[in-house]
Amino acid sequence: MSSRVRLILSALISFFFYFAWSYWANSITSDDQALVLRSALVQGTLSATITLLFTFILEKLVSKFGQSYLSLIFIVPIICTVHAKTKQNIAIFRSFRNALNRSAKYLSNNAIPGTLLLPLLPIAIQSSIAIGVNFVNQTPNLWLTVAPSIVITAIYGYVYTFTLLAKPTEPVLSE
């Protein structure tokens, strides 16, 4: 399945599912059918749009960083260099360095793949936008409306990322 077909299909499924979910979730707490319908349209459209962006960002991140690994060895020196060279900071730096050396020996064959962090940026963006837009829209049952969207988006993000990594290398969204 091509990248464009995956994008469009994901967006359509997202629109219809979250339209129906939002309609149900908000009809529980409000008798104002215009507000319930508007909330469902907003959530459905928002979910479809964000799914398009989310999928696009994930494909770009996987193509760029999919085979990367993280190293924590550089974090402590960066943190410690901003502080003065006091006895306490030097002692803390030595403790961290010792802990990192021991951890590096233990984890030398167990590196953390960068792909575990790839979906976090799109998930954070999606969550912020979904909460913000529904708040501005005065969605009657805000948390029941957006919670499934956030959880399912997180699951989708990881499944989609690992699906992309399992496939043979192919152009991602060729333009």
NORGI-V982167 format. One record per residue. N is the residue number from 1. RES is the residue in one letter. OMEGA is omega in whole degrees, -180 to 180 (none if undefined). NEAR is the number of other C-alpha atoms within 8 Angstrom. D_FIRST is the distance of its C-alpha to the first C-alpha in Angstrom with 2 decimals. Layout:
# NORGI-V982167
n = {N & N}
res = {RES & RES}
omega = {OMEGA & OMEGA}
near = {NEAR & NEAR}
d_first = {D_FIRST & D_FIRST}
This chain:
# NORGI-V982167
n = {1 & 2 & 3 & 4 & 5 & 6 & 7 & 8 & 9 & 10 & 11 & 12 & 13 & 14 & 15 & 16 & 17 & 18 & 19 & 20 & 21 & 22 & 23 & 24 & 25 & 26 & 27 & 28 & 29 & 30 & 31 & 32 & 33 & 34 & 35 & 36 & 37 & 38 & 39 & 40 & 41 & 42 & 43 & 44 & 45 & 46 & 47 & 48 & 49 & 50 & 51 & 52 & 53 & 54 & 55 & 56 & 57 & 58 & 59 & 60 & 61 & 62 & 63 & 64 & 65 & 66 & 67 & 68 & 69 & 70 & 71 & 72 & 73 & 74 & 75 & 76 & 77 & 78 & 79 & 80 & 81 & 82 & 83 & 84 & 85 & 86 & 87 & 88 & 89 & 90 & 91 & 92 & 93 & 94 & 95 & 96 & 97 & 98 & 99 & 100 & 101 & 102 & 103 & 104 & 105 & 106 & 107 & 108 & 109 & 110 & 111 & 112 & 113 & 114 & 115 & 116 & 117 & 118 & 119 & 120 & 121 & 122 & 123 & 124 & 125 & 126 & 127 & 128 & 129 & 130 & 131 & 132 & 133 & 134 & 135 & 136 & 137 & 138 & 139 & 140 & 141 & 142 & 143 & 144 & 145 & 146 & 147 & 148 & 149 & 150 & 151 & 152 & 153 & 154 & 155 & 156 & 157 & 158 & 159 & 160 & 161 & 162 & 163 & 164 & 165 & 166 & 167 & 168 & 169 & 170 & 171 & 172 & 173 & 174 & 175}
res = {M & S & S & R & V & R & L & I & L & S & A & L & I & S & F & F & F & Y & F & A & W & S & Y & W & A & N & S & I & T & S & D & D & Q & A & L & V & L & R & S & A & L & V & Q & G & T & L & S & A & T & I & T & L & L & F & T & F & I & L & E & K & L & V & S & K & F & G & Q & S & Y & L & S & L & I & F & I & V & P & I & I & C & T & V & H & A & K & T & K & Q & N & I & A & I & F & R & S & F & R & N & A & L & N & R & S & A & K & Y & L & S & N & N & A & I & P & G & T & L & L & L & P & L & L & P & I & A & I & Q & S & S & I & A & I & G & V & N & F & V & N & Q & T & P & N & L & W & L & T & V & A & P & S & I & V & I & T & A & I & Y & G & Y & V & Y & T & F & T & L & L & A & K & P & T & E & P & V & L & S & E}
omega = {-177 & -180 & -179 & 179 & 177 & 179 & -176 & 179 & 178 & -179 & -180 & 178 & 180 & -179 & -175 & 180 & -175 & 171 & -179 & -180 & -178 & 178 & 180 & -176 & -177 & 177 & 177 & -172 & -177 & 175 & 180 & -175 & 178 & 179 & 180 & 180 & 178 & 179 & 179 & 178 & 178 & -178 & 179 & 179 & 178 & -179 & 179 & -180 & -179 & 177 & 176 & -179 & -179 & -179 & 179 & 180 & 179 & -180 & 179 & 180 & 180 & -180 & -178 & -172 & -173 & -178 & -178 & 174 & -178 & 174 & -180 & -174 & -176 & -176 & -177 & 178 & 179 & 180 & -175 & -178 & 180 & 179 & 179 & -178 & 177 & 179 & -179 & -180 & 178 & 178 & 178 & -180 & 179 & 178 & 178 & -179 & 178 & 179 & 179 & 178 & 178 & 179 & -179 & 177 & -179 & -175 & -175 & 179 & -177 & -180 & 179 & 180 & 178 & -179 & 177 & -179 & -175 & -178 & -175 & 179 & 177 & 179 & 179 & 179 & -180 & -178 & -180 & -179 & -178 & 180 & -178 & -178 & 179 & 175 & 179 & 179 & -177 & 178 & -174 & -177 & -171 & -173 & 177 & 179 & -172 & -176 & 179 & 179 & -179 & -179 & -178 & 177 & 178 & 178 & 179 & -179 & -180 & 179 & -179 & 179 & -179 & 174 & 178 & -179 & -179 & -178 & 172 & -178 & 177 & -180 & 179 & 178 & 179 & -174 & none}
near = {4 & 5 & 8 & 7 & 8 & 9 & 12 & 9 & 8 & 11 & 13 & 9 & 9 & 12 & 14 & 9 & 9 & 13 & 14 & 10 & 10 & 14 & 12 & 8 & 11 & 14 & 10 & 6 & 8 & 10 & 6 & 6 & 8 & 6 & 9 & 16 & 9 & 8 & 14 & 14 & 9 & 11 & 15 & 16 & 10 & 10 & 14 & 14 & 9 & 9 & 12 & 12 & 8 & 12 & 10 & 10 & 9 & 13 & 12 & 9 & 10 & 14 & 8 & 6 & 10 & 10 & 8 & 8 & 9 & 8 & 7 & 7 & 7 & 7 & 7 & 11 & 9 & 8 & 8 & 9 & 7 & 6 & 7 & 6 & 6 & 6 & 6 & 6 & 11 & 9 & 8 & 8 & 11 & 8 & 8 & 9 & 9 & 8 & 8 & 10 & 8 & 8 & 8 & 8 & 7 & 7 & 8 & 7 & 5 & 5 & 9 & 8 & 9 & 12 & 13 & 8 & 7 & 12 & 13 & 8 & 8 & 10 & 13 & 8 & 8 & 11 & 9 & 8 & 8 & 12 & 10 & 8 & 8 & 14 & 9 & 7 & 8 & 7 & 12 & 8 & 9 & 11 & 6 & 8 & 13 & 11 & 8 & 8 & 10 & 11 & 8 & 8 & 9 & 11 & 8 & 8 & 13 & 10 & 8 & 8 & 14 & 8 & 8 & 9 & 9 & 6 & 6 & 5 & 4 & 4 & 5 & 8 & 8 & 4 & 2}
d_first = {0.00 & 3.78 & 6.65 & 8.38 & 6.48 & 6.67 & 10.15 & 11.27 & 10.39 & 12.06 & 14.91 & 15.62 & 15.83 & 17.95 & 20.19 & 21.06 & 21.63 & 23.78 & 25.58 & 26.71 & 27.56 & 29.54 & 31.33 & 32.44 & 33.36 & 35.44 & 37.05 & 38.67 & 40.66 & 41.26 & 42.79 & 41.88 & 39.11 & 38.52 & 37.91 & 35.67 & 33.55 & 33.48 & 32.46 & 29.61 & 28.40 & 28.80 & 26.96 & 24.07 & 23.76 & 24.30 & 21.68 & 19.00 & 20.17 & 20.46 & 17.02 & 15.69 & 18.18 & 17.77 & 14.04 & 14.81 & 17.89 & 16.35 & 13.83 & 16.93 & 19.18 & 17.13 & 16.88 & 20.61 & 22.12 & 19.80 & 22.30 & 25.42 & 28.16 & 30.80 & 34.48 & 37.04 & 39.89 & 40.05 & 40.18 & 43.81 & 45.34 & 43.71 & 45.01 & 48.42 & 49.02 & 49.27 & 52.23 & 55.74 & 57.00 & 59.06 & 60.05 & 57.80 & 54.69 & 55.45 & 55.84 & 52.54 & 50.82 & 52.34 & 51.26 & 47.65 & 47.71 & 49.18 & 46.58 & 43.75 & 45.27 & 45.51 & 41.96 & 40.67 & 42.49 & 41.13 & 37.51 & 37.44 & 34.94 & 33.13 & 31.55 & 29.48 & 25.96 & 25.32 & 21.97 & 24.10 & 25.22 & 22.10 & 21.19 & 24.87 & 25.04 & 22.31 & 23.78 & 27.24 & 26.31 & 24.59 & 27.58 & 30.12 & 28.66 & 28.21 & 31.76 & 33.23 & 31.83 & 32.78 & 36.16 & 36.85 & 35.82 & 38.33 & 35.96 & 38.45 & 36.72 & 34.99 & 34.29 & 33.15 & 30.78 & 29.19 & 29.51 & 26.61 & 24.41 & 25.44 & 25.19 & 21.79 & 20.51 & 22.00 & 20.43 & 16.96 & 17.65 & 18.61 & 15.95 & 13.19 & 15.29 & 15.80 & 12.19 & 11.62 & 14.85 & 14.15 & 11.34 & 12.83 & 13.69 & 11.53 & 12.43 & 11.86 & 11.83 & 13.60 & 16.24}
